[in-house]
Amino acid sequence: MPMSMFKTTFFLLFFLISENSFSYWQQKVDYEIKINFDHKKHQFEGEQKVIYHNKSNDTLNKIFIHLYFNAFQPGSMMDVRSRSLPDPDRRVMDRISKLSKNEIGFHQINKIQQNGKDLNYHIQGTVLEVDLNQSLLPNQSTDFYIEYFSQVPVQIRRSGRNSSEGIDYSMAQWFPKIAEYDKKGWHAHPYIAREFYAPWGNFDVTIKMHEKYIIGATGILVSKIKEGNFNKWNFKADNVHDFVWAADPDYRHDILTVQDQDLELHFYYQPSSDDMIKNWGRLQEHTAEAFKYFSKTFGKYPYSKYSVIQGGDGGMEYPMATLITGERSYPSLLSVTIHEALHSWYQMTLGTNESYYAWMDEGFTSFAQNITQYELFNDIYDLDPINPLLNSYKRYFQFLEDEIEEPLTTHSDHFSTNRAYGVGSYTKGAIFLSQLGYIIGDKTLFKGLRRYYNEWKFKHPDKNDFIRIIEKESDLELDWYLDYWIGTTHKIDYSIELINSSRDIITLELKKIENMPMPIELEVLYSDNSKKNIYIPLSIMRGEKKFKSEEDVIIMPDWEWVNDSYSLELDIKDKLIKSITIDPKKKLADYNRTNNFLKIN
């Protein structure tokens, strides 16, 4: 072979190998699950066939499976953690430690096979580790078969029986579920408190249950077949990463078709009072209106069905469905429905690893929830027209006073307090997007959110994937913002002072008091009540925000982040200045706004 041809062949092979090594991949797991449910004992026998598609470049010699029900046993990691936290979840507290034998939850594995051959396995709490008898090579598939016997715990957290509102069964995290494997390896985290991460796949689920029960679930009801005193319900769901269901004999089941959306909304609730009937009836049209807005604003909803199910938890999101408590005031009922439904975008379609990026899940959802409530239902919620997330900013500022903040890079189960997790993930995560709009402009932000959805739906994006999309949309460098806001607990505090004043010019000094740098917007109010805006970009942005063409904005030289102060001069020959305000729209998370206003005359 001539040397030139050899070189060409070598580089072509190198390119192909490199391309294969670094291109995006994700695993796929398909489930066929059948259970026989004994409602008298709150137990069920299950069997499931699983096809595991190894899309990675790695050879797998073992798999890990979540056994979530095992968390609801005295002495479990969930129990111990709850009793050791200074602010335990009020739904959990020490309740697990007091469960009797017939109140606990468990998964008992009776058989697990790979391609028809028995496998060795080891159970540690909520995680089942399985040694494969046949290595699973890259781009190959294998079959697993699992037989198990399970008991549904009393309702404590997410899953359970006999809720405080009288719902018989809320079946979340109810089946042996294969853990996610990605470029960072296995994610077989024990079930401590919160957050989930799993591969996409297709679900075929058959539930045999007493005929008195009505079932709401993920997916489409394919058939309901009567067998004696039982019904066999068969649901199918494609391209989802979890499956939830709930059952109660007293459910009312309402269906609403959303015009021009190819979408059916299903509502399952107990008509236990006139208020329940009134509120859940009113909820249906509002939910339809919300879904239309979601699809227009954040990207088209990808499924043909969504179910709002009265269940045992306050509010928990799943593919194509949510479980919520139903006995609420109407504003609360609508709010929790909006929030959980928006998770269909942020986690159910954009499948981030919630354990490490809860702020991309709960934070993005909370941001979208506030925007939706302002745009559609502000007659109910009365949100601030200048900044609909102003209440989130206030909660964040109050939280800073407690001095318990932790970086949002903390694993969700490892926060030292529930409050640090909650305010960090929900509130600070929502402010991340609101403040990003301050940096790049709201129009650019929403274009970026839609682009993020369209490019990453049905994948597992991380924080860098998101910020890169926004950088492309805004033509700005934004990794500094991600690193500061998510990776540290640095705060924002800017002040403005008058340094010198003459007949024609005033000299101002802006000071960066805390450690986090930000671009600054000033509003100058003149004596005739006219206004002018001044914009100071950060040099590390490598560019500047795009303002609306009608906005009168003076763009100043960059502020270098290493400098704690910035001086500027304003001409007052023609008009006297009454006042100058930092961030008049209050989108900068400056926790001390008392020094953001300067009165001149």
Secondary structure, DSSP 8 states (H G I E B T S, - for coil): --HHHHHHHHHHHHHHHHHHHHS----EEEEEEEEEEETTTTEEEEEEEEEEEE-SSS-EEEEEEE-GGGGSSTT-HHHHHHHHSSS--TTTTTTGGG--TTTS-EEEEEEEEETTEE-EEEEETTEEEEEEEEEE-TTEEEEEEEEEEEE--BSSSSSEES-TT--SEEESS-S-EE-EEETTEEE----SSS-----BEEEEEEEEEETT-EEEESSEEEEEEEETTEEEEEEEEEEES---EEEETT-EEEEEEETTTTEEEEEEE---SHHHHHHHHHHHHHHHHHHHHHHHHH----SSEEEEEE-SSSEEEETTEEEE---S-HHHHHHHHHHHHHTTTTTTTB---TTT-HIIIIIHHHHHHHHHHHHHHHHHH---SS-TTHHHHHHHHHHHTTT----TTS-TT--SSHHHHHIIIIIIHHHHHHHHHHHH-HHHHHHHHHHHHHHHTTB---HHHHHHHHHHHHTS--HHHHHHHHH----B-EEEEEEEE-SSEEEEEEEE-SS----EEEEEEETTS-EEEEEE-BGGGSS-----TT--EEE---B-TT-SEEEEEEE-SSS-EEEEEE-TT--S-BS-GGGSEEE--
